[in-house]
């Protein structure tokens, strides 16, 4: 069955990688290790990590002892920051078909799609990496 709420693969990778880095703030993590732990392609992860680094959310250290670390306190990074860094500003679609003109006089689902999109956006805007790590929602156990 398909998920009702869907994030791009890149955004999902970004969320998971950032939670992983937040769970282990004392060490730099190699890209390969992150990819193995969160079960994603190293090539795709690399593209996501580049975006996060350019946004100032993570630091990268080159070399055999290098890796990635959070650049700022996880209590100051909201999930929405990660989402926007990867996928851009979220939209609140009004139509499941993304059609400017519907054959119905009003949407079959009323304002449901727009309202649900707003609720997800609000959740992302209020939830920090620190909250995710402390809540048991984290993907990796210490």
Buried (B, 14 or more C-beta within 10 A) or exposed (E): EEEEEEBEEBBBBBBBBBBBBBBBEEEBBBBEBBBEBBEBEBEEBEEBBEBBBEBEBBBBEEEEEBBBBBBEEBEEBBBBBBBBBBBEEBEEEBBEEEEEEEEEEEBEEEEEBBEBBEEBBEEBBEBBBBBBBEEEEBBEEE
